Amino acid sequence: MMREVNKQVKRSIRKMNRQLKVRPSKIEQVAEIRQDIISDLWACNKKVVDGKWYIELSQAVEVIGGSNEQ
């Protein structure tokens, strides 16, 4: 009985270790994608109204939606 429990615990630990190894790369990917989107939004034509920066919604949709048309 105890051996079976130990096996299950070891399997769980191995599984968690694999998940932890995968996670940082995914977090880095998400951070990189977010940075790309922010850069693309910043590159859009901006208008200043009352001291605040605005971009056209259609441009934001193109950036976020991944449209290749410009």
N, C-alpha and C positions, 0 to 999 in steps of 0.2 A: 504494500500500500504506500509506504513512504517513498519507495523508489519511483513509483508512478507520479507522485506529487512532485518530486524533485525533477523528473523529466519535463513535466508540464511547466514548472517554474523556469527551467533552463530555456525551453522553447519560447516562453513569453519574453524572457530577457533578450534572447537573440532577435526576436521579432521587433522589440522596441529599439534595440540597437540599430537594426537595419532602417527603421523609420527615422531615427535621429540622423543617420548618415545621409538620407535622402533630403530631409527637410532644408538644411542650409542652402543647398543648390537651388531649390525651388524658391526660397525666400530671396535669394540673389536675383533670380530670373524676374520675379515680380517687381523687385526694386528697380531693375534695369528697364523693364517695360514702363513702369511709372515715370521714371526719369525721361524716357523717350517721349512719352505723351506730354509731360510738362514742357519739355523743350520745344515740341511742335506747337503747343498752344501758345507759348511765348513768342514763337516766330510768326504767328498770325498777325494780320493787320489790326492794330489797336486804335481805339478812340478814347479820348479822355473827356469825361463828363463830371463836372463838380469834383475834380481831383482824383477820380477813380478810373481805373483802366477797364475797358470793355472790349470784347471781341464779338464778331458776329456769330450767332448761334449756328449758322450753316457751316462756318469754318470749324467750330468746335466739334460738330457732328462728323465732319470729314476726318478730323484727326482721331477722334475716339473710335469711329466706325472703321477706320483703316482705309478710307477711300483713297485711291491712287490718282484721282482727278484733281487738277489744280489749275 
